[in-house]
Amino acid sequence: MSRLDSMLRRLTAQRDGLNWAASAIAGIDGDVLDLGLGNGRTYDHLRESLSDRRVWVIDRVLQCHPSCVPPEENFLQGEAEPMLHRLAESPHRMALAHYDFGFGIKEEDVAEAARLSPAIAAVMASGGLIISGQPLVGFQHIDGPADIPDGRYMFYRAD
Ligand SMILES: C[S@@+](CC[C@H](N)C(=O)[O-])C[C@H]1O[C@@H](n2cnc3c(N)ncnc32)[C@H](O)[C@@H]1O
């Protein structure tokens, strides 16, 4: 498969997964967290599809498209672990978190996702959903949309 095809499949799974999760959290109180602002694509999608929720974003840099700059009060700029700790100390809890960190080096990306999993768990609302491009640990694995093959995008529920 060409890299273009591979990227399109990943982005389609990401978009479909986000849409599925946006509906699936309808009965769960809480905010939304995008882990990895990057260009701002998924943040833009989340703030559009979940416009009634507060959408937090964590990234070490602010380098997104100018139209996707999050409000200062919702953007936690810094390394993920201390930013997650800061959020955990606040009264805010997440009904949905989207994990989109990664350098593209599989082993390192998997290790970082495992390392950050407990800090993510600490900010989740009970029964909240986490959708992720990397495997996370310590959450209940759930089935996402039927048309996303196992492993292409991952779906979890917090305790
Ligand atoms: C793949 S990009 C995110 C793409 C974004 N969701 C989008 O749709 O445009 C990953 C981002 O995560 C950030 N990042 C990766 N690891 C991080 C960490 N440990 N702490 C904070 N930011 C991190 C990088 O700076 C980068 O902007």
The ligand as a Gaussian input file, in Angstrom:
#p B3LYP/6-31G(d) Opt

LIG

0 1
 C        0.609000      14.041000      15.236000
 S        0.686000      15.646000      15.895000
 C       -0.999000      15.982000      16.317000
 C       -1.856000      16.233000      15.112000
 C       -3.162000      16.914000      15.431000
 N       -4.029000      16.106000      16.280000
 C       -3.873000      17.340000      14.170000
 O       -4.931000      16.754000      13.835000
 O       -3.401000      18.252000      13.498000
 C        1.433000      15.360000      17.449000
 C        1.605000      16.592000      18.323000
 O        1.838000      16.131000      19.633000
 C        2.817000      16.924000      20.262000
 N        3.460000      16.066000      21.282000
 C        3.980000      14.817000      21.086000
 N        4.404000      14.302000      22.246000
 C        4.134000      15.238000      23.208000
 C        4.338000      15.291000      24.625000
 N        4.924000      14.281000      25.286000
 N        3.947000      16.398000      25.292000
 C        3.370000      17.434000      24.623000
 N        3.152000      17.446000      23.291000
 C        3.536000      16.358000      22.594000
 C        3.735000      17.384000      19.150000
 O        4.309000      18.646000      19.488000
 C        2.789000      17.472000      17.956000
 O        2.326000      18.794000      17.756000

